[in-house]
Amino acid sequence: MTEHKVRIVLADDHVVLRAGLRVLLNSEADLSVVGETSDGDEAQQQVDLHRPDVLVLDLMMPKVKGLDIIETLTTKYPSLQVLILSMHADTQYVRHALKAGCAGYVTKSSADTELITAIREVAQGKSYLNPEAANALLQDYRRQDAERNEDDDRQKLSERESEVLVMTALGYNSREIGEMLFISPKSVDTYRQRLMDKLHLETRAELVQYALKHGLLETK
């Protein structure tokens, strides 16, 4: 019984790269490139014509961008697996591609070592992210988690501590803040120390940077 080959369409506007990938993939007994194209519009036509198992797609395509193709084709052909092959491993590219419905993401810099494995994985209904793409998502998650933690810390501030935070960031000293809030300078210092402890800040410069980062000094 003949083993089923994974049928692949290559969509990339770099002719030399595409030719190299075709040779690389066709050298594998279980893979077969059945179509290829250099622009987004033709990529859709090639999928309609060949009904491949996997579409290897560059995000930055002429005529129709890769991101616009993914959702259209995966909706039309639920069994189609789209594998992104991109020069970019930036978080925004990876996140948007996954959100659009791609099954995997490989950077062109590692295509020679990872593309074959990635195609086999997604063809089996699995997901595949090469280390660069995975690291980009991890860094983004860590950033968002840190921002959530900062927001949580800010929720811990009392109304008075928030007032002292903003006034300190605006450059007022303890005496001036005390006069405006009708409390003693010593109380101002106490509130300031409490809020800095809650926000994990050590210096007044960090306090000012925090206020600027979170838009606390912007006029409404």
C-alpha positions, 0 to 999 in steps of 0.5 A, a space after each residue: 500500500 502506497 504511503 500517503 504523501 503530505 501535499 504542500 503548496 509553497 507561497 513565497 515571493 522569493 523565487 530562489 528561496 522557493 526553489 530551494 524549499 521545493 528541492 528540500 521538501 521533494 527530497 523527503 519520501 513523505 512530502 510532495 510540493 504540488 503547487 507554488 506561487 509568488 503572491 497572495 491572490 495566486 496562493 488562494 487559487 493554488 489551494 483551490 486547485 490542489 487542495 493541499 494538506 499544508 500551505 507554507 505561507 509567507 506573511 508579507 505577500 504581494 497583492 494579498 497579505 498572508 494574514 488575510 489569506 489564513 482565515 479565509 482558506 482555513 474557513 473554506 477548507 477546515 482540514 487545511 493546515 497553514 504553516 507560516 514561514 517568515 523573516 520576522 519573529 516579532 511578537 505581533 507577527 506571531 500573535 496575529 498569525 496564530 489568532 488568524 488560525 495558522 497551525 505553526 510558525 517557522 522563521 526563514 533563518 531556521 527553515 533548513 533545519 525545522 521546516 520539514 519537522 514543522 510540516 509533518 507536525 501540522 499535517 498531523 493536526 499538531 501545532 509547531 512554533 520554532 524557538 524564536 517564535 515561541 520565545 517572542 510569545 513568552 516574552 510578550 506573556 511575561 510583559 503582559 503579566 508584569 503589567 497586570 501585576 503592576 495594575 494589581 499593585 496599584 489597586 492596593 493603594 489608598 486614595 490618599 496614597 494615590 494623591 501623594 503619588 501623583 503630587 510627588 511625581 509632579 515635583 511637590 515636596 512633603 510640606 507643599 503636599 501636606 498643605 494641599 491635603 491638610 495633613 502633616 509633612 510627616 504623614 506625607 512621608 509615611 504615605 509615600 513610603 507605604 505606596 513605594 513599598 506597595 509598588 516596589 519602588 525604591 527611589 523618587 526617580 522610579 516613582 516619577 517614571 512609574 507615574 509617567 508610564 501609567 499616564 498618571 500625570 496626563 491632564 484629562 
